[in-house]
Amino acid sequence: MSKTNETQAVVIGAGIVGVCAALALRQAGLAVILVDPDEPGGEQAASYGNGAFISPASIVPMSVPGLWRKVPGYLFDRDGPLTIRWRHLPRLAPWLLRFLAAGMTTTRVERTAAILSRLLHDSPDRHAALAQAAGVPDLIERRGVLYVYPDRAAFAAEALSWRLRREAGVTWRELDAAALRVFEPALSPAYGFGVHVPVAASCADPGTYVAALAAHAASLGVRRVAARATGFTFEGARLRAVETDGGPVACDRAVVAAGLASGRLAAAAGDRIPLEAERGYHVQLTGGAVGGPHLPVMPSDGKMANTVTREGLRAAGQVELAGPGAAPDWRRADILLRHLHATWPGVARDLPVRRWMGNRPSTPDGLPVISRARRSPDVFYAFGHGHVGLAAGPKSAALVAALITGSAPPLSPEPFAASRFGGWW
Ligand SMILES: Cc1cc2nc3c(=O)[nH]c(=O)nc-3n(C[C@H](O)[C@H](O)[C@H](O)COP(=O)(O)OP(=O)(O)OC[C@H]3O[C@@H](n4cnc5c(N)ncnc54)[C@H](O)[C@@H]3O)c2cc1C
């Protein structure tokens, strides 16, 4: 407990969600300790290697009607954007069934998209304000994002996605082949139709950004403890400490924001949450912006983000469902690399390539868990952001801080309750 009567909060995990939560709690007047064995912004975190999109258009869940018909193919097709390692199927089956059920009807997908829209619609503004406060305004770029298609028919085939975006208030400009070339002169002629979403932002370097936010938090008094959280000490229902491999850290409140590791910690606080890794990969070409995109680009056929980061041109994507601790399958990264070169034929083929694999912490219904724990009124969750955690970080943090301090929440917490998974096991 702190010497003053400040409430002492421990935030577990220093990815984008954890550092944003630490900042929000500090700004609400709590004494905050950020616990993570690794450096904020490090490669261990999904927050390091993502596609860097901060987009109010990222509201379409992975699971959509008809996906179930494609599952057998995903077990054997090693080149598609989604793959399931069949050896892990028995363990994954309960999560997978729930994932497919979440997208079984258009009504369910509409509900998920509407909730995600409430979480993401102001994400560019929230990130711009955070980056400004942290002294790194240049890391948030507000030039929109570009979706590219072979032709208008391919765009029309995604009518549900674009209807959901329109209903969420997202506006865009459709580009024929000539207009698309004005935006992206180096784009392969295989793409003849584009959609520019001007409201979207992107991050020029997600790892550096998380590190900068953590440094900003430290300058406001947030302490860092380099340790791995292992559980909690309770007295009755009240929290006394977060247990770590470096000893207990005394506190009155805790936020579990440990990405994929959050499932185990939530179990220690009384909640069994179906959380799986949707593993993703990136390739990054050092110095590879020449002959590549200007804007962040999403080629529809590859379902990947092509983004120019400070470290080079990055292609990030792929969804691989495999067991925990399974070795990376670097062929997935090579698929991204081949696609990147096909999309941007002018990019030199002999540039050094860095390959990365990370875990999207994913719930089967495509929504994060931002909620109080069942076991204690002092433990809270902010995890499970799947494909949109970079974009959602600041607002999820504001929501969990409001739950802790009792102030007005920025959006309804109800859809994010841990209790929605009750009875799953
Ligand atoms: C290929 C790919 C592309 C993506 N593209 C985008 C995108 O364009 N836009 C977007 O919004 N999102 C994107 N995402 C998703 C986004 O990156 C994640 O949702 C987000 O980074 C999750 O953040 P987090 O803070 O919850 O978890 P993480 O970033 O994984 O951080 C978790 C932290 O917890 C720490 N930790 C783990 N265990 C413990 C423990 N026991 N005790 C203490 N600390 C612990 C880890 O060291 C880590 O620092 C993408 C993800 C991938 C993989």
PDBQT file of the ligand as one rigid body, heavy atoms in Angstrom, charges set to zero:
ROOT
HETATM    1  C1  LIG A 501      -0.012  -9.773 -37.631  1.00  0.00    +0.000 C 
HETATM    2  C2  LIG A 501      -0.886  -8.883 -36.786  1.00  0.00    +0.000 A 
HETATM    3  C3  LIG A 501      -1.450  -7.749 -37.361  1.00  0.00    +0.000 A 
HETATM    4  C4  LIG A 501      -2.263  -6.913 -36.599  1.00  0.00    +0.000 A 
HETATM    5  N1  LIG A 501      -2.725  -5.733 -37.139  1.00  0.00    +0.000 NA
HETATM    6  C5  LIG A 501      -3.429  -4.860 -36.379  1.00  0.00    +0.000 A 
HETATM    7  C6  LIG A 501      -3.795  -3.573 -36.880  1.00  0.00    +0.000 A 
HETATM    8  O1  LIG A 501      -3.451  -3.212 -38.005  1.00  0.00    +0.000 OA
HETATM    9  N2  LIG A 501      -4.528  -2.742 -36.074  1.00  0.00    +0.000 N 
HETATM   10  C7  LIG A 501      -4.906  -3.114 -34.804  1.00  0.00    +0.000 A 
HETATM   11  O2  LIG A 501      -5.601  -2.341 -34.130  1.00  0.00    +0.000 OA
HETATM   12  N3  LIG A 501      -4.532  -4.317 -34.277  1.00  0.00    +0.000 NA
HETATM   13  C8  LIG A 501      -3.795  -5.180 -35.026  1.00  0.00    +0.000 A 
HETATM   14  N4  LIG A 501      -3.395  -6.388 -34.509  1.00  0.00    +0.000 N 
HETATM   15  C9  LIG A 501      -3.841  -6.764 -33.166  1.00  0.00    +0.000 C 
HETATM   16  C10 LIG A 501      -3.083  -6.027 -32.067  1.00  0.00    +0.000 C 
HETATM   17  O3  LIG A 501      -1.691  -6.056 -32.336  1.00  0.00    +0.000 OA
HETATM   18  C11 LIG A 501      -3.378  -6.693 -30.713  1.00  0.00    +0.000 C 
HETATM   19  O4  LIG A 501      -4.776  -6.813 -30.517  1.00  0.00    +0.000 OA
HETATM   20  C12 LIG A 501      -2.819  -5.853 -29.570  1.00  0.00    +0.000 C 
HETATM   21  O5  LIG A 501      -1.458  -5.584 -29.792  1.00  0.00    +0.000 OA
HETATM   22  C13 LIG A 501      -2.998  -6.565 -28.235  1.00  0.00    +0.000 C 
HETATM   23  O6  LIG A 501      -2.407  -5.737 -27.261  1.00  0.00    +0.000 OA
HETATM   24  P1  LIG A 501      -2.255  -6.222 -25.757  1.00  0.00    +0.000 P 
HETATM   25  O7  LIG A 501      -1.654  -5.096 -25.012  1.00  0.00    +0.000 OA
HETATM   26  O8  LIG A 501      -3.560  -6.778 -25.289  1.00  0.00    +0.000 OA
HETATM   27  O9  LIG A 501      -1.274  -7.493 -25.827  1.00  0.00    +0.000 OA
HETATM   28  P2  LIG A 501       0.267  -7.581 -26.182  1.00  0.00    +0.000 P 
HETATM   29  O10 LIG A 501       0.677  -6.500 -27.100  1.00  0.00    +0.000 OA
HETATM   30  O11 LIG A 501       0.539  -8.982 -26.603  1.00  0.00    +0.000 OA
HETATM   31  O12 LIG A 501       0.996  -7.276 -24.810  1.00  0.00    +0.000 OA
HETATM   32  C14 LIG A 501       0.915  -8.149 -23.710  1.00  0.00    +0.000 C 
HETATM   33  C15 LIG A 501       2.029  -7.805 -22.750  1.00  0.00    +0.000 C 
HETATM   34  O13 LIG A 501       1.838  -8.597 -21.573  1.00  0.00    +0.000 OA
HETATM   35  C16 LIG A 501       3.100  -9.078 -21.151  1.00  0.00    +0.000 C 
HETATM   36  N5  LIG A 501       2.875 -10.279 -20.341  1.00  0.00    +0.000 N 
HETATM   37  C17 LIG A 501       2.578 -11.529 -20.775  1.00  0.00    +0.000 A 
HETATM   38  N6  LIG A 501       2.441 -12.358 -19.716  1.00  0.00    +0.000 NA
HETATM   39  C18 LIG A 501       2.638 -11.605 -18.615  1.00  0.00    +0.000 A 
HETATM   40  C19 LIG A 501       2.619 -11.891 -17.213  1.00  0.00    +0.000 A 
HETATM   41  N7  LIG A 501       2.325 -13.122 -16.755  1.00  0.00    +0.000 N 
HETATM   42  N8  LIG A 501       2.897 -10.889 -16.352  1.00  0.00    +0.000 NA
HETATM   43  C20 LIG A 501       3.168  -9.634 -16.796  1.00  0.00    +0.000 A 
HETATM   44  N9  LIG A 501       3.191  -9.312 -18.101  1.00  0.00    +0.000 NA
HETATM   45  C21 LIG A 501       2.925 -10.287 -18.998  1.00  0.00    +0.000 A 
HETATM   46  C22 LIG A 501       3.881  -9.306 -22.426  1.00  0.00    +0.000 C 
HETATM   47  O14 LIG A 501       5.282  -9.287 -22.175  1.00  0.00    +0.000 OA
HETATM   48  C23 LIG A 501       3.415  -8.139 -23.278  1.00  0.00    +0.000 C 
HETATM   49  O15 LIG A 501       4.275  -7.012 -23.137  1.00  0.00    +0.000 OA
HETATM   50  C24 LIG A 501      -2.551  -7.243 -35.251  1.00  0.00    +0.000 A 
HETATM   51  C25 LIG A 501      -1.964  -8.378 -34.674  1.00  0.00    +0.000 A 
HETATM   52  C26 LIG A 501      -1.127  -9.176 -35.422  1.00  0.00    +0.000 A 
HETATM   53  C27 LIG A 501      -0.484 -10.351 -34.765  1.00  0.00    +0.000 C 
ENDROOT
TORSDOF 0
